[in-house]
Amino acid sequence: MSLAPRTSPPRTHTIKILHPRNTCHARLFTNTTSTRTPAWRPSSVLDEWVQREARPISLRQLTFFGARLTEARLLGSANYVRTELPTRRLAHRLRDMQTLPYFVVTNPHISHVYELYYRAFEKYRRLPEIKTLEDNDRFCRIIKETLDDHLTVIPRLAIGVLEVQGSMRPEETDNFMTTLLRSRISRRTIAEQHLALTDTFHAPWHFPDAKFQSDPHNDHVGEIFLRCKAKEIVEQCAETTKDLIRQTYGSSIPLPEIQVYGHTGASFAYILSHLEYIIGELLRNSMQAVIEQRRHKGSTPPPIEVLICETHQHVIIRISDQGGGVPKDVLPYLWSFSKGPRSKMRRENLSRVPRLAATMNEVKPSKSRVEGEHHDGSLESLTTRPPDLRLGIGLPMSRIYAEYWAGSLELHSLEGYGVDVFLQIPKLGNKNEKLSTRASMDAV
């Protein structure tokens, strides 16, 4: 994988005229919290960045690149991140937001996200080439600050799209939300991978000239966990979810047993925080459904079955519960961010979540992670939410995370009985991250 930054194309002086309905967008996003923000922002600033093609990466590429980490490779990674973040990862999303209807972009939550993105874009596009380790250390501090600043993005976007219902078709709103979230995953992935590689390079056991550089007790290359054991991760997620449910409903509440069977030795390389988030959300949903079934109160709840199937190319995890199935009024809107019968409740609950980063911390009590887990990046810093604080975004976000590395997430509900959820994970790590380019957005 080449991480050398591309040569910037010649700077143009053409000012692009946006759709008439968006002519006020430059004035709209002037925020008093940033006194250095210009009163008018010509869209030509974005043009040269939007024209750059996407350079997707795979888990295998990230693993091979970081497995033998030298100073030259670390600086190459830094310059790759420096040039990638302002291109399709930020510039395209800014352009998408500039073309939204006027009423949508005036929403305070969406305009807040735009302002965060614009400040980050301006900051990264002006950074000079990183030539020394000291330059890289300063760059890492900028990355960490940006990651922390952007922890409010998900709840802000989720509230915003609920508040602008009626101004756009639900399909357009969901596509907009999916695109921004997928791009957000990509930015945080490459940024936190570089932070983790920097930590590795400065680790006392790391010797750049050694033939084998890996810590014999460390199973990570940056943020990538090389031996994700499906059974262990399911069991860990189950235990942390049970702890949080007991904190909310009381320690005496009967909880369903989690039965794991099938190919229990299945192992693969993956980004652990992504996998923990998906499985944690799925188990949370199943446990809540089972314990809230009236017909099971006062008796031992039926177990939740987790079947693991391993093939040469994939690992499939099926989670089956007897929680009564998805309510009929909710089922058609299960994967939507912007529509459904419980929008008011979702807005109120989202307003109670100050930060949401999509990690296992959302389904676990506030306590230290088990020894040997992955780099403690900025994704770990958020307040936990109780299981009865329903946000309505867990399933659609889990699907985005599953599909990001070319996996899939499907749900089948049997009304009156329960739900089967199928999570498919590519095992080989050779599939590129799934990104939304400008061309694919225009084709929708």
Phi, psi and omega per residue, in radians:
M1 nan 2.171 3.100
S2 -1.528 2.193 3.114
L3 -1.919 0.242 3.120
A4 -1.221 2.331 -3.132
P5 -1.161 2.540 3.114
R6 -1.366 2.691 3.078
T7 -1.271 2.274 -3.119
S8 -1.145 2.435 3.086
P9 -1.219 2.842 -3.140
P10 -0.986 2.402 -3.138
R11 -1.226 2.268 3.117
T12 -1.707 2.856 3.106
H13 -2.087 0.266 3.132
T14 -1.371 2.303 3.076
I15 -1.751 2.066 -3.102
K16 -1.397 2.307 3.105
I17 -1.575 2.110 -3.135
L18 -1.422 2.993 3.107
H19 -0.973 2.486 -3.091
P20 -0.940 -0.566 -3.092
R21 -1.215 -0.175 -3.086
N22 -1.985 0.257 -3.028
T23 -1.142 -0.297 -3.122
C24 -1.668 0.098 -3.004
H25 -1.131 -0.573 -3.090
A26 -1.149 -0.726 3.128
R27 -1.256 -0.619 -3.073
L28 -1.023 -0.756 -2.990
F29 -1.566 0.254 2.987
T30 -1.299 2.040 -3.006
N31 -1.933 2.276 -3.110
T32 -1.183 -0.268 3.124
T33 -1.306 -0.235 3.123
S34 -2.165 1.647 -3.045
T35 -1.181 -0.309 -3.120
R36 -1.545 -0.073 -3.139
T37 -1.231 2.198 -3.133
P38 -1.165 2.655 -3.133
A39 -1.223 -0.379 3.141
W40 -2.422 2.335 -3.072
R41 -2.104 1.780 -3.129
P42 -1.103 2.356 -3.105
S43 -1.193 -0.239 3.109
S44 -1.114 -0.364 3.097
V45 -1.059 -0.613 -3.128
L46 -1.471 -0.400 -2.962
D47 -0.956 -0.832 -3.057
E48 -1.189 -0.463 3.125
W49 -1.440 -0.657 3.135
V50 -1.140 -0.510 -3.115
Q51 -1.249 -0.251 -3.089
R52 -1.335 2.434 -3.098
E53 -1.353 2.663 3.107
A54 -1.253 2.571 3.078
R55 -2.178 1.381 -3.096
P56 -1.171 2.725 -3.124
I57 -2.245 2.865 3.116
S58 -2.096 2.864 3.079
L59 -1.077 -0.645 3.140
R60 -1.124 -0.733 3.104
Q61 -1.081 -0.798 3.130
L62 -1.073 -0.672 -3.124
T63 -1.178 -0.853 -3.115
F64 -1.119 -0.659 -3.112
F65 -1.175 -0.729 -3.060
G66 -1.506 -0.173 -3.065
A67 -1.201 -0.562 3.082
R68 -2.117 1.567 -2.945
L69 -1.691 2.024 3.065
T70 -1.984 3.004 3.113
E71 -1.078 -0.719 3.136
A72 -1.089 -0.700 3.130
R73 -1.204 -0.673 3.115
L74 -1.107 -0.750 3.113
L75 -1.185 -0.610 3.053
G76 -1.101 -0.713 3.086
S77 -1.090 -0.722 -3.140
A78 -1.074 -0.770 -3.123
N79 -1.271 -0.510 3.020
Y80 -1.090 -0.837 3.124
V81 -1.123 -0.717 -3.114
R82 -1.033 -0.654 -3.111
T83 -1.599 -0.462 -3.124
E84 -1.316 -0.696 -3.059
L85 -1.033 -0.791 -3.137
P86 -1.364 -0.175 -3.099
T87 -1.435 -2.057 -3.067
R88 -1.124 -0.349 -3.061
R89 -1.352 -0.463 3.100
L90 -2.169 -0.822 -3.046
A91 -1.047 -0.768 -3.139
H92 -1.119 -0.651 -3.124
R93 -1.249 -0.611 3.044
L94 -1.096 -0.751 3.128
R95 -1.128 -0.673 3.081
D96 -1.036 -0.755 -3.097
M97 -1.258 -0.512 3.096
Q98 -1.155 -0.421 -3.089
T99 -1.714 0.176 3.058
L100 -1.287 2.735 3.037
P101 -1.014 2.651 -3.035
Y102 -1.000 -0.767 -3.115
F103 -1.097 -0.566 -3.128
V104 -1.231 -0.825 -3.089
V105 -1.269 -0.281 3.057
T106 -1.423 -0.168 3.071
N107 -1.035 2.259 -3.036
P108 -1.073 -0.549 -3.122
H109 -1.279 -0.757 3.135
I110 -1.224 -0.675 3.113
S111 -1.172 -0.553 3.073
H112 -1.120 -0.751 3.108
V113 -1.118 -0.741 3.110
Y114 -1.003 -0.772 -3.109
E115 -1.110 -0.713 3.082
L116 -1.054 -0.789 -3.115
Y117 -1.142 -0.716 -3.085
Y118 -1.167 -0.731 3.122
R119 -1.108 -0.709 3.113
A120 -1.134 -0.723 3.125
F121 -1.051 -0.836 -3.136
E122 -1.080 -0.686 -3.106
K123 -1.156 -0.838 -3.042
Y124 -1.293 -0.623 -3.077
R125 -1.217 -0.331 -3.117
R126 -1.654 -0.063 -3.107
L127 -1.234 2.354 3.094
P128 -1.323 2.950 3.114
E129 -1.022 2.461 -3.140
I130 -1.602 2.017 -3.002
K131 -1.993 -0.329 -3.069
T132 -2.301 2.919 3.084
L133 -1.142 -0.576 3.096
E134 -1.148 -0.706 3.049
D135 -1.023 -0.748 -3.119
N136 -1.132 -0.704 3.122
D137 -1.082 -0.702 3.094
R138 -1.156 -0.684 3.120
F139 -1.095 -0.709 3.136
C140 -1.112 -0.615 3.087
R141 -1.135 -0.644 3.093
I142 -1.157 -0.745 3.118
I143 -1.034 -0.828 -3.113
K144 -1.074 -0.730 3.126
E145 -1.090 -0.730 -3.130
T146 -1.167 -0.762 3.125
L147 -1.033 -0.744 3.135
D148 -1.167 -0.730 3.137
D149 -1.059 -0.571 -3.020
H150 -1.601 0.153 3.117
L151 -1.160 -0.309 3.128
T152 -1.503 -0.049 -2.998
V153 -1.079 -0.835 -3.038
I154 -1.097 -0.923 3.123
P155 -1.109 -0.602 3.105
R156 -1.093 -0.818 3.121
L157 -1.109 -0.776 -3.096
A158 -1.078 -0.742 3.096
I159 -1.171 -0.730 -3.112
G160 -1.043 -0.798 -3.099
V161 -1.217 -0.459 3.055
L162 -1.281 -0.575 -3.107
E163 -1.362 -0.347 -3.100
V164 -1.788 0.327 3.099
Q165 -0.994 2.363 -3.113
G166 1.745 -0.386 3.122
S167 -1.493 -0.385 3.076
M168 -2.395 2.734 3.042
R169 -1.131 2.499 -3.125
P170 -0.952 -0.621 -3.140
E171 -1.139 -0.670 3.111
E172 -1.173 -0.718 -3.140
T173 -1.131 -0.769 3.131
D174 -1.124 -0.683 3.118
N175 -1.137 -0.710 3.092
F176 -1.068 -0.810 -3.124
M177 -1.131 -0.775 -3.140
T178 -1.059 -0.749 -3.125
T179 -1.113 -0.783 -3.140
L180 -1.145 -0.687 -3.141
L181 -1.205 -0.713 3.118
R182 -1.103 -0.709 3.107
S183 -1.166 -0.625 3.116
R184 -1.123 -0.739 3.090
I185 -1.026 -0.760 -3.099
S186 -1.114 -0.729 -3.139
R187 -1.118 -0.822 -3.095
R188 -1.193 -0.565 3.129
T189 -1.106 -0.914 -3.085
I190 -1.241 -0.568 3.138
A191 -1.225 -0.832 -3.108
E192 -1.267 -0.503 3.037
Q193 -1.093 -0.719 3.123
H194 -1.177 -0.699 3.083
L195 -1.046 -0.733 -3.138
A196 -1.173 -0.686 3.096
L197 -1.133 -0.647 3.093
T198 -1.118 -0.737 3.079
D199 -1.055 -0.727 3.118
T200 -1.082 -0.782 -3.111
F201 -1.071 -0.615 -3.122
H202 -1.542 -0.029 -3.117
A203 -1.162 2.536 -3.097
P204 -1.123 -0.410 -3.122
W205 -1.533 -0.078 -3.053
H206 -1.543 2.193 3.088
F207 -2.183 1.830 -3.020
P208 -0.958 -0.526 -3.081
D209 -1.618 -0.011 -3.119
A210 -1.296 2.604 3.119
K211 -1.154 -0.719 3.085
F212 -2.077 2.128 -3.025
Q213 -1.865 -0.207 -3.003
S214 -1.256 2.451 2.969
D215 -1.171 2.157 -3.089
P216 -1.063 -0.308 -3.138
H217 -1.775 0.085 -3.083
N218 -1.984 2.169 -3.129
D219 -1.779 0.419 -3.082
H220 -2.061 2.570 2.856
V221 -2.072 1.720 -3.003
G222 1.138 -2.214 3.136
E223 -1.514 -0.082 -3.068
I224 -1.543 2.127 3.100
F225 -1.581 2.030 -2.977
L226 -1.288 -0.423 -3.085
R227 -2.267 1.205 3.030
C228 -1.280 1.943 3.103
K229 -1.649 1.965 -2.984
A230 -0.963 -0.785 -3.091
K231 -1.087 -0.787 -3.120
E232 -1.131 -0.697 -3.125
I233 -1.173 -0.727 3.091
V234 -1.051 -0.783 -3.106
E235 -1.166 -0.689 3.108
Q236 -1.140 -0.772 3.120
C237 -1.106 -0.672 3.137
A238 -1.108 -0.763 -3.107
E239 -1.162 -0.758 -3.141
T240 -1.180 -0.615 3.088
T241 -1.152 -0.726 3.095
K242 -1.070 -0.722 3.125
D243 -1.036 -0.759 -3.112
L244 -1.213 -0.659 3.104
I245 -1.132 -0.689 3.113
R246 -1.124 -0.638 3.106
Q247 -1.128 -0.540 -3.080
T248 -1.528 -0.796 -3.020
Y249 -1.749 -0.148 -3.108
G250 1.879 2.599 -3.050
S251 -1.253 -0.291 -3.091
S252 -1.550 -0.057 -3.084
I253 -1.182 2.309 3.091
P254 -1.268 2.264 -3.114
L255 -1.965 2.583 -3.142
P256 -1.224 2.544 3.043
E257 -1.306 2.463 3.080
I258 -1.737 1.966 -3.114
Q259 -1.796 2.051 -3.118
V260 -1.931 2.229 3.140
Y261 -2.601 -3.119 -3.065
G262 1.724 -2.453 3.131
H263 -1.429 1.338 -3.029
T264 -1.251 -0.167 3.094
G265 -1.656 0.106 -3.095
A266 -1.035 2.322 -3.107
S267 -2.475 2.579 -3.100
F268 -2.839 2.893 3.092
A269 -1.598 2.363 -3.115
Y270 -2.849 2.922 2.998
I271 -1.470 1.978 -2.935
L272 -1.059 -0.713 -3.103
S273 -1.099 -0.601 3.084
H274 -1.115 -0.839 -3.088
L275 -1.156 -0.736 3.117
E276 -1.069 -0.705 -3.131
Y277 -1.099 -0.839 -3.097
I278 -1.086 -0.936 -3.086
I279 -1.137 -0.652 3.102
G280 -1.074 -0.758 3.112
E281 -1.138 -0.736 -3.120
L282 -1.137 -0.746 3.118
L283 -1.199 -0.644 3.075
R284 -1.015 -0.836 -3.131
N285 -1.058 -0.794 -3.104
S286 -1.135 -0.787 -3.126
M287 -1.105 -0.767 3.127
Q288 -1.075 -0.760 -3.118
A289 -1.082 -0.724 -3.098
V290 -1.192 -0.840 -3.052
I291 -1.266 -0.365 -3.131
E292 -1.607 -0.035 3.070
Q293 -1.229 2.119 -3.087
R294 -1.047 -0.628 -3.040
R295 -1.241 -0.190 3.136
H296 -1.788 -0.073 -3.092
K297 -1.218 2.401 -3.124
G298 1.472 0.015 3.126
S299 -2.385 2.953 3.124
T300 -1.195 2.141 -3.122
P301 -1.200 2.621 3.112
P302 -1.151 2.659 -3.083
P303 -1.254 2.800 2.973
I304 -1.793 2.148 -3.069
E305 -1.724 2.308 3.107
V306 -2.111 1.982 3.141
L307 -1.813 2.209 3.119
I308 -1.896 2.172 3.127
C309 -2.116 2.242 -3.095
E310 -2.057 2.258 2.999
T311 -2.081 -3.100 3.139
H312 -1.112 -0.630 -3.024
Q313 -1.845 -0.378 -3.026
H314 -2.385 2.770 2.870
V315 -2.112 2.227 -3.137
I316 -1.999 2.253 3.120
I317 -2.027 2.069 3.095
R318 -1.864 2.208 3.097
I319 -1.952 2.080 -3.068
S320 -2.089 2.268 3.095
D321 -2.256 2.925 3.072
Q322 -2.066 0.938 -3.074
G323 -1.701 0.243 3.075
G324 1.655 -0.125 3.130
G325 1.472 3.028 3.135
V326 -1.410 2.306 3.110
P327 -0.936 2.514 -3.046
K328 -1.072 -0.585 -3.112
D329 -1.328 -0.279 -3.113
V330 -1.692 -0.549 -2.993
L331 -0.904 -0.767 -3.116
P332 -1.143 -0.315 -3.049
Y333 -1.980 0.353 -2.986
L334 -1.060 -0.616 -3.051
W335 -1.812 0.239 -3.073
S336 -1.746 2.470 3.033
F337 -1.540 -0.376 -2.881
S338 -2.045 -0.082 -3.077
K339 -2.438 2.847 -3.116
G340 2.405 2.924 -3.032
P341 -1.384 -0.123 -3.042
R342 -2.087 0.609 -3.055
S343 -1.116 -0.698 -3.111
K344 -1.100 -0.778 3.124
M345 -1.102 -0.690 -3.134
R346 -1.125 -0.716 3.116
R347 -1.080 -0.773 -3.123
E348 -1.117 -0.742 -3.132
N349 -1.203 -0.689 3.128
L350 -1.104 -0.580 3.133
S351 -1.195 -0.272 3.120
R352 -1.577 -0.043 3.132
V353 -1.887 1.782 -3.072
P354 -1.159 -0.590 -3.134
R355 -2.474 2.541 -3.138
L356 -2.549 1.967 -3.028
A357 -1.934 -0.049 -3.132
A358 1.122 1.190 3.066
T359 -2.440 3.075 3.116
M360 -1.064 -0.382 3.137
N361 -1.052 -0.345 3.111
E362 -1.252 -0.293 -3.129
V363 -2.194 0.506 3.135
K364 -2.477 2.663 3.058
P365 -1.208 2.898 3.136
S366 -1.351 1.681 3.062
K367 -2.691 2.895 -3.068
S368 -1.173 2.604 3.126
R369 -1.323 2.809 -3.093
V370 -1.160 2.699 -3.075
E371 -1.101 2.391 3.049
G372 1.609 0.081 -3.139
E373 -1.421 3.133 -2.901
H374 -1.287 3.022 -3.126
H375 -0.850 2.313 -3.112
D376 -1.477 1.410 -3.101
G377 -1.463 -3.074 -3.080
S378 -1.147 -0.323 3.102
L379 -1.119 -0.323 -3.083
E380 -1.423 -0.225 -2.998
S381 -1.631 1.503 3.004
L382 -2.644 2.756 3.103
T383 -1.360 2.503 3.113
T384 -1.327 2.736 3.088
R385 -2.080 2.525 3.095
P386 -1.221 2.686 -3.066
P387 -1.147 -0.331 3.127
D388 -1.526 0.025 3.052
L389 -1.576 1.548 -3.028
R390 -1.469 2.190 -3.081
L391 -1.817 -0.375 3.118
G392 1.312 0.221 -3.130
I393 -2.122 -0.029 -3.071
G394 -1.076 -0.838 -3.118
L395 -1.187 -0.888 3.125
P396 -1.063 -0.625 3.093
M397 -1.207 -0.668 3.107
S398 -1.087 -0.676 3.105
R399 -1.126 -0.714 3.117
I400 -1.077 -0.764 3.106
Y401 -1.119 -0.720 3.140
A402 -1.126 -0.710 -3.093
E403 -1.362 -0.291 -3.066
Y404 -1.022 -0.704 3.090
W405 -1.803 0.624 3.035
A406 1.184 0.485 3.008
G407 -1.655 -2.833 -3.137
S408 -2.717 2.793 3.088
L409 -2.481 2.133 -3.136
E410 -2.249 2.619 3.140
L411 -2.304 2.347 3.078
H412 -2.178 2.139 -3.091
S413 -1.930 2.343 3.045
L414 -1.967 1.811 -3.043
E415 -0.974 2.305 3.138
G416 1.525 -0.144 -3.124
Y417 -2.163 -1.187 -3.091
G418 -3.139 -2.828 -3.026
V419 -2.354 2.490 2.934
D420 -2.015 2.207 3.085
V421 -2.049 2.347 -3.106
F422 -2.041 2.045 3.071
L423 -1.891 2.074 3.112
Q424 -1.879 2.248 -3.086
I425 -2.135 2.132 3.047
P426 -1.075 2.255 -3.017
K427 -1.514 -0.506 -2.978
L428 -1.477 -0.296 3.119
G429 1.242 0.294 -3.074
N430 -1.763 0.143 3.105
K431 -1.621 2.362 3.131
N432 -1.217 2.651 3.046
E433 -1.029 2.539 -3.112
K434 -1.591 1.951 -3.105
L435 -2.017 2.734 3.027
S436 -1.796 1.978 3.108
T437 -1.578 2.973 3.114
R438 -1.051 -0.692 -3.115
A439 -1.114 -0.765 -3.125
S440 -1.193 -0.571 3.088
M441 -1.157 -0.761 -3.126
D442 -1.166 -0.430 -3.095
A443 -1.386 -0.238 -3.103
V444 -1.265 nan nan
